[in-house]
Amino acid sequence: MLKMLNRFSWIRGIYLFALVWLGIALVSPSAHAADAYIARYLQVTEPISLERDDQGKTRSFSLQELTAGKKLFEQNCLSCHVGGATLPDPLVPLSLKALQGAKPPRDTINGLVAYLRHPMTYDGSEETFSCRKVPEKWLSQAEVETLAGFVLRAAQKAPGWGTDQF
């Protein structure tokens, strides 16, 4: 009888441990997953600098900021930009090469933010409606810069981002 009680206590302990672990995992899965993605694929564990403009000014982004940028991307851009592709216009992905080749270039924080605030065709000749305009009332300047930071870092480091290799 004593042996059976000890076994029951041991099983109950494992059961309680599993419930606590599952509860923690369910409360914050996105933060852990995003941090792992940013750290592993974007190779960010400490703050990094990304070019703010073509004059050589930079802006620092932490792991937490890029995680927030990833979340903003998932909430606002993912339906058209899976893996850095552009579903409405597959010839214009979010790869670094494509961002650099746009007119004006979109491979800096300011360049990408300007595009998000006022989307233009790839050659810069007219407004485009294939990408939604992101007004200040929708995303603040800090949020849109964080989103741009994620996109730029993904274009630089994520394997296959914006290419047919994704």
C-alpha positions as CSV (number, residue, x, y, z in Angstrom):
1,M,0.0,0.0,0.0
2,L,2.8,2.4,0.9
3,K,4.6,1.6,-2.3
4,M,1.4,2.4,-4.3
5,L,1.0,5.8,-2.5
6,N,4.7,6.7,-3.3
7,R,4.1,5.8,-6.9
8,F,0.9,7.9,-7.0
9,S,2.7,10.9,-5.5
10,W,5.4,10.6,-8.1
11,I,2.9,10.4,-11.0
12,R,1.0,13.4,-9.5
13,G,4.3,15.4,-9.3
14,I,5.0,14.7,-13.0
15,Y,1.5,15.6,-13.9
16,L,1.7,18.9,-12.0
17,F,5.1,19.7,-13.6
18,A,3.6,19.1,-17.1
19,L,0.7,21.3,-16.4
20,V,2.9,24.2,-15.1
21,W,5.2,23.8,-18.1
22,L,2.3,23.7,-20.6
23,G,0.7,26.8,-18.9
24,I,4.0,28.8,-19.3
25,A,4.3,27.7,-22.9
26,L,0.7,28.7,-23.7
27,V,1.0,32.1,-22.0
28,S,4.0,33.3,-24.0
29,P,4.7,31.2,-27.1
30,S,5.0,34.0,-29.6
31,A,7.7,35.9,-27.6
32,H,9.8,32.7,-27.4
33,A,9.2,31.8,-31.0
34,A,10.0,35.3,-32.3
35,D,13.1,35.6,-30.2
36,A,14.4,32.3,-31.5
37,Y,13.6,33.3,-35.1
38,I,15.3,36.7,-34.7
39,A,18.3,35.1,-33.0
40,R,18.8,32.2,-35.3
41,Y,17.9,33.4,-38.7
42,L,18.5,37.1,-38.4
43,Q,21.5,36.5,-36.3
44,V,20.6,39.1,-33.6
45,T,21.3,38.5,-30.0
46,E,22.8,41.9,-29.2
47,P,21.8,45.3,-30.6
48,I,22.7,45.8,-34.3
49,S,22.9,48.9,-36.4
50,L,21.0,49.3,-39.6
51,E,21.4,52.1,-42.1
52,R,18.9,54.9,-41.4
53,D,19.7,56.8,-44.7
54,D,22.0,56.9,-47.6
55,Q,24.2,59.5,-45.7
56,G,25.6,56.7,-43.5
57,K,23.5,57.5,-40.4
58,T,22.4,54.3,-38.5
59,R,19.8,53.3,-36.0
60,S,20.3,50.6,-33.4
61,F,17.8,47.8,-33.1
62,S,17.7,45.3,-30.1
63,L,16.5,41.7,-30.2
64,Q,13.2,42.9,-28.5
65,E,12.7,45.7,-31.1
66,L,13.2,43.3,-34.0
67,T,10.8,40.8,-32.3
68,A,8.3,43.6,-32.1
69,G,8.9,44.4,-35.8
70,K,8.4,40.8,-36.7
71,K,5.1,40.9,-34.9
72,L,4.0,44.1,-36.7
73,F,5.0,42.5,-40.0
74,E,2.9,39.4,-39.2
75,Q,-0.1,41.5,-38.2
76,N,0.0,43.9,-41.1
77,C,2.1,42.6,-44.0
78,L,2.2,38.8,-44.0
79,S,-1.0,38.3,-46.0
80,C,0.8,39.7,-49.1
81,H,4.5,39.2,-48.2
82,V,5.0,35.6,-47.1
83,G,8.7,34.9,-46.7
84,G,9.6,38.3,-48.3
85,A,7.7,37.5,-51.5
86,T,5.2,40.0,-52.9
87,L,2.0,38.1,-53.8
88,P,0.3,41.1,-55.7
89,D,3.5,41.6,-57.8
90,P,5.8,38.6,-57.7
91,L,8.4,40.4,-59.7
92,V,9.1,42.9,-56.8
93,P,10.0,40.9,-53.7
94,L,11.4,42.2,-50.4
95,S,14.9,40.8,-51.1
96,L,17.8,43.1,-50.4
97,K,18.6,43.3,-54.1
98,A,15.1,44.4,-55.0
99,L,15.0,46.9,-52.2
100,Q,18.3,48.4,-53.4
101,G,17.1,48.5,-57.0
102,A,13.8,50.4,-56.3
103,K,13.5,54.1,-57.3
104,P,14.1,55.6,-54.8
105,P,16.0,52.8,-53.0
106,R,14.2,51.1,-50.1
107,D,17.2,49.5,-48.5
108,T,17.4,52.0,-45.5
109,I,15.1,52.6,-42.6
110,N,14.1,56.0,-44.0
111,G,13.6,54.7,-47.6
112,L,11.4,51.9,-46.5
113,V,9.4,54.1,-44.1
114,A,8.9,56.7,-46.9
115,Y,7.6,53.9,-49.1
116,L,5.2,52.6,-46.4
117,R,3.9,56.0,-45.7
118,H,3.4,56.7,-49.5
119,P,3.7,53.6,-51.6
120,M,5.0,54.1,-55.2
121,T,5.6,51.8,-58.1
122,Y,9.0,50.1,-58.2
123,D,10.3,52.7,-60.6
124,G,8.9,55.5,-58.4
125,S,6.8,56.9,-61.3
126,E,3.3,56.7,-59.7
127,E,1.3,55.7,-56.6
128,T,0.7,52.0,-56.2
129,F,-2.3,50.4,-54.7
130,S,-0.8,46.9,-54.4
131,C,0.6,47.9,-51.0
132,R,-1.5,49.7,-48.4
133,K,-0.5,53.2,-47.2
134,V,0.5,53.1,-43.6
135,P,-0.6,56.4,-42.0
136,E,0.6,57.7,-38.6
137,K,-2.7,57.0,-37.0
138,W,-2.3,53.3,-38.0
139,L,1.3,52.8,-37.0
140,S,3.4,55.4,-35.1
141,Q,6.8,56.5,-36.5
142,A,8.6,54.3,-33.9
143,E,6.4,51.3,-34.9
144,V,6.9,51.7,-38.6
145,E,10.7,52.1,-38.1
146,T,10.6,48.9,-36.1
147,L,8.7,47.1,-38.8
148,A,11.2,48.5,-41.4
149,G,14.1,47.3,-39.2
150,F,12.7,43.8,-39.2
151,V,12.2,43.8,-43.0
152,L,15.7,45.1,-43.7
153,R,17.4,42.7,-41.4
154,A,15.4,39.8,-42.8
155,A,16.4,40.9,-46.3
156,Q,20.1,41.0,-45.2
157,K,20.2,37.7,-43.3
158,A,17.2,35.4,-43.5
159,P,17.9,32.4,-45.8
160,G,15.9,32.7,-49.0
161,W,14.0,35.9,-47.9
162,G,12.3,37.4,-50.9
163,T,13.7,34.8,-53.3
164,D,12.4,31.7,-54.8
165,Q,14.6,29.8,-52.4
166,F,12.4,30.5,-49.4
